Amino acid sequence: MLKVGIIGVGTVGASVANILRDNKNIITARAGIEIEPVLGVVSNLGKNRNVSIKLSDNIDDVLEDDSIDIIVELMGGIDKPNEIVRKALSKGKAVVTANKALLAYHRYELQELAGDIPFEFEAAVAGGIPIINALRDGLSANNILSIQGIMNGTCNYMLTRMIHDGIDYDSILKESQELGYAEADPTFDVGGFDAAHKLLILGSIAYGIDAKPEDILIEGIENISKEDILFAKEFEYSIKLLGIAKKVGNEIELRVHPVLIPEDKMIAKVDGVMNGISVFGDKVGETMFYGAGAGGDATASAVVANIIDIARKGKGSPMLGFEKQPGGSISLMSKDNIQTKYYLRLEVADKSGTLAKIATILGDNSISIEAMMQKPLKNKNANLLLTTHTSMEKDILKAISELENSGVVVSKPAMIRIEE
């Protein structure tokens, strides 16, 4: 029998305990050994957890119990969980975590500490979608050319409602908070940070790249307007918050931001609170993974799958299966050197010479216009909406700064990157 201790018996932790109880027979058959949750650690013993396992408010009751084989860490945060996971691994206990923030900052040193001790984290990315095992196992014959992922259900729900129902950002944020999709302080979700933590985990598996959130481009959806939505519809785009990992030579792009993406792409059709991740392999082509990205049962399903995996293998899976690739070392691409197409929204003075000045500024920065649309405003200005051919990030940022100070652009320009 394998005994499991759960640190953090909230929505997901309670679901893990209940799945192990409710599906005990089939889990035993698939694991080849009986798996028993024996102890849960909580901060408040007075709160009803709807679980049948014994509860404690002392973490050491789990860590110091030599009979417990597997620790499930579901408490959230970074520093305290890092301390707990380190202690568990040092005692030879297998660890399963769903803690994306912990992994975004400490995945390398924890994996190194783990060695052959199982250290699993499928639930840390996209809830119940088995994307980590897909990258490690199912796609292991491929060089991963790129990953594009909708990995935050809150943002995807908000953008879906904005696109299909015409709701403005402030209204849909309030609705999302009332529905429980967004927190009272929604910054972690709508600012792109949640998706960035998940992208860094996938990037480390696919490319062996050791990057932290501070190293990569992260933008949220806070500035998406109705005008942007209308433009997207006019030119047959959808707007999604994507986490993007892409191999360009021996460099890796890692970035999270809203994108305009053709509406006929598979990932553009992922709506509501669902998650979707598209992976391009050099041999298999595109594979698409779709499913629930959050929720107690979906996330717990991935946690239990890791527990079963540990029972079967008895040792850890390497986190970094691709880090020693032939052909030179892999490095993180500078944000300035990212190349893509861009959409710009400019509120401009509706007067002679405006377009010429804008075109000159863009041209001087090696940026050419692909498509353009002008919408008059009530204040005698106009919204100029345009897309560019492929340009460099540093060039578009310099052009935006010059446009803002040009005298013909009357408010801060808005920009969304385009992925085709």
N, C-alpha and C positions, 0 to 999 in steps of 0.2 A: 504493500500500500504506500502511496505517496501522500504526504500530509501537506496541506496548503495553509499558509497564514496570509490574511489580507489586511494591508495597512491602508485605511481609508475606506470605510463601508458606507459610502454615499450611494448615489443612483447607480453608478457602474459597479461598485464593489458589492452592493447588495445583489445586483443581477448576476454577477459572477458566482456568488455563493449559491444562489437559487438555481442557476443553470447546472452547476455541478451536482446539486441535489436532484432536480427534476429530471435531468437526462442522464442520471448515473449509469444506467444499464448500457446505453449506447456508447457513452463516453468510455466506460470500462472496456467494452468490446473493441473500440477503435484504438484505445491507448495500450491495451494489453496488460493493464494493471489498474487496480482500483485507486481512484483519486478522491481524497476526502478533505473538504475545507474544515479546519478544526478551530480556528481562532481568528477573530477580526479585531482590529484596533481602531478606535474612534476617539474623537476629542470630547464628545458629550455622551455619557452613558445613559442619560435620561431621555434621549430622543429615540423614538420608535424607528427601527431599521427594517422591519419586516423580513428578518432572517432568523434561521433556527440555530445558527452557530453561536458559540460562546463569544462574548465581547469583552474587551479590556480597554482601558485608557492609557496603558503603559506599553510603549513600543518594544521595550526590552522583553516583554512577555513573549513576543514572537521571535525577536532576534536571538535571544539566549536559550530558546527551546531547541535542543539538539534533535528532537524528533520531527521538527518541521523541515521539510525538504525544499519547499518552493515558497518564496516571498512574492506576493503580488503588491506592487506599490501603486496606489491610486490616490494619493493625498494631494497632488498638485504642488506647484511652487518649484523652486530650483535648489536653494542651498540646503534646506533640511532633507529633502528627498535624496540629494547627492550624498549627504552624510550617511543616510540610512542604507542606500544601495551599496555604498562602499563597504559598510560594516557587514551587510548580508553576504556580499561576495567574498570578503576576507574570511568569513566563517564557512565558506564552501557551499552556501545555499544558492540554489538557482533563483534568478530574479526575472519577473515579468512586469513590465511597466507600460502604462499608456501615456506617460508624461512627456509630451513633445518639447516643452520648454527645457526640461532637464537634459534631453537628448541633444537639443540644438546647441547647448553650451558645453556639455560634458561627455558626449557620446564616445569620443576617441579614448579618453583616459579610462572611462568605465569599461570599455571593451577590452582594453589592454590589461586592466586589473582582472577582468573575468577570465581571460585565457580560455581554457576548455570548460569552465563552469558556464552553464546555460544563462544567457542574458538576452531576453527576447522583448520585442516592442511593437508587434504588428498593429496593435490598437492605437499607436501614437499617430498614425497617418490615416486619414479617411475612414475612421470608425471601423465598420464591418467589411470594408473592401480589402481583400488580401493582396495588396499591392507590394508589400515588402517581400513576401514569399515569392511573388511573381518575378520580381527583379532578381532575387537571389537564386531561384531555382528554375522557374519556367522559362525565363529569358536568358539563362546563363550562357547560352551559346552565342549570344549576340553582343556586338558593340552597341551600346545605347546611344543613338544619335541625338534624341531629344525626349524630354518629358514636358507635357503641358497638363496642368491639373487644376480643376475647380476643387479646392480643398477646404473651403469655409462655407458651410450651409447658410449661415446668417447673411453673408454678402450675396450669395447666389439667390436666396429668397427675395432680398430687397431689390436686386437688379431685375429679377424676373417680373416682379410687380410693377416696377417703374416702366419696363418695356411694354408689357402686355396690357397694363391697366392704367397707364398714364399718371401714376401717383408720383408726387415729388419726393425728394430725398428726405426732408424733415418729417413728412407725414408717414412714410413707410418705416422710418427709424422708430418713430413712436409706436406704430403698430407692432413692429418686431419686438420691441421691449414688452409690450402688453401681452404678446403671445409667448413670451419667454425665450424667443430665439436670440435676442440681444440683451446684454447685461445693462444695468443702470449706467455704468460707464462702458460704452461700446467700443472704445478705442482699440482694444486688442484685436477685435474682429474686423471692424470697418476700416481700421488703419493698415490692414494687411499683415500684421505681426503674427497672428495665429497661422496663417497660410505659409508665412516665411519659415517658421519653425519646422513645419512639416516638409517643406521643400528642401531644407538643409539636410534632413534625414534621408530623403530620397537621393539627393545629390551625393551624399557620402557613400551610399550603397552603389549607385550606378557608376560613379567616377572616382571614388576615393578622395574626394576633395574635402579638406578640412577648413570650413569657413564658419564664421559666426554671423548672427543677424546684423551686427554692425558693419560687416564687410560687404553686404549686398544691397542692391537696389530694392527698396520697399516703398510702395505707395498704396494708398487705400482708395475707397470709392466716394469719399466725402464730397468731392467737387463735381460729381457727375450731375449734369443738368438736363432739363427737358429738351433743350436745344440739341444736346449731344445725342439723346435718344432719338429725336426726329431725324437727325442726320444719319444715324446708323440705319434706321428703317429705310430712308430714301435710297441709300447705297447698298442695301441688302447685307448689312452687318448686324451682329448681335454684340452686346457689351457684357463681358465677363471679367471677374477678377481671377487672373491666372497666376499660378506659380510655374515658372518656366526654367528648365535646365536644358542647356544646349551645348554640345561639343563642337567647337570651331578650332580645327587644328589641334594643338595641345593645350588649348585654353577652354575653360568652362564658363559659360554665362549662367548666372543664378540671379533671378529677378522675380519680384512679385509686384503686380500692378494691374489696373484695369486695361483691357485690350478691346479693340474692335476686331472681331473675328468673323469671317464669312458665315452667314447663317445656315449654309448647307453643310458645314463641318459637323462631324458627330458631336464634338464637345460643346458646340454652340447650342445643341438641343437639350443639354442637361439643365433642367429648370428646377425652381423651388428650392427646397432645403437639401436636395440630393447633391452628392459629389460625383465627379467623373475625372478620370485620369487617363490621358492618351500617352502611350509610350511607343516611340519609333525605334525599332531594332534594325541593324543593317541587313539581317537575313529574313526576319519575319515580317518586316514592314510595320504597319501601325496595328497596335492592339489597344483595345479600349476597355477600361474597368469602370463599372458604374454601380452605385449603391448608396446606402445610408451612411453619411459621414459622421453622425453623432447619435446620441440616444443611448440609454442604459443597456438595452438588450443587444443592439448592433455592436457597440464597443466591447461589451462583455463577451460577445461571441468570438471576437478576435483574441481577447485575453485567454479564453478557455482553449482556443485553438493552439495558442503558444504553449499552454500547460500540457496539452495532449502531445504536442511535438516533443517537448522535453521528456515526457514519459517514454516515448518511442525511441528517441535517439540516445538519451542519457548523457548528452554533451551539448555544448553550445554551437550555434550556427555562426560562422564568421560574419561580422557586420560589414566588413569591407572586402568584398569578394573581387573587386576590380582595381585595387589600388596599385598593383604592380604590373601595369600594362606595358608592353613593349613599345618602343618608338619614342622614348623620352618622357620626362616628368610632366605631370598635369598641374596646371596652375589656374587660379581664378582670374577671369578676364576683368580688367578695370571697367568700372561703370561707364567711363567716358568713351570706351571703344566699342560699346554695344552698337550694332547696326540693325535697324529695322525701318519700317515706314511709320509715319506720324500723322495724326489728325490734330489740327489746331483750330481753336475757336477764339476769334478776335472780335471784340466790340470796337468798331472803328468809327471815326468821323466820316459821315456820308458826304464827302466833298471831293472835288476834282484833285487828282494827284495821289489820292490815298492808295489805290491799288499799285500804282507805279512804285511808290516808296516801299511798300511791303515786299513787292517782287524783288526790288533791288537789295533789300536787307537779306532776304532769303538766298538770292543768287550769290551775294558776296560771301555767304557762309556755306557754299556748295550744296544748297538745297533747292531742288526743283519741284514745282507744284504738279500734282497728278490730276486732282479734281477740285472743284471749288463751287460753293453755293453761297449766295448772299440773301439775308433775311432782314428787311427793314424793321426798325424798332420804333416805338412811340415817341422816344426822346430825340428823334431826328438823327440818331446814329443808326448803325446797322451791325448785325452779326455776320461776320465773314467766316465761313466754315470751309476748311480746305484740308486736303490730304497731300502728302509728299511722296516722292519716290524714296527708295532706300537711302537713309542718311545716317551719319554717326551721332551718337548721343551728345557728345561734346559740342558738335556743330549746332544741333537744334537748341540746346540750352543757351548757347551764346546768342543765337538768333532771337530767341524768346526775350532775353534780356534787352537786346537792342530794340526789338519791337515795342517792348513796354516803355521805353524811353524815347520813342520815335516822334511823339507829338501827334500821330494819327491814330494810335491805339489808345483808347481812353480808359481801359481797365486791365487788370492783370490777365494775360493770355492763359487759356486753358489748353492742355495737351493730353492726348491719349495715344498710346502706341498701338500699332496695327500689326497683327500676326496673321499671315496668310498661308 
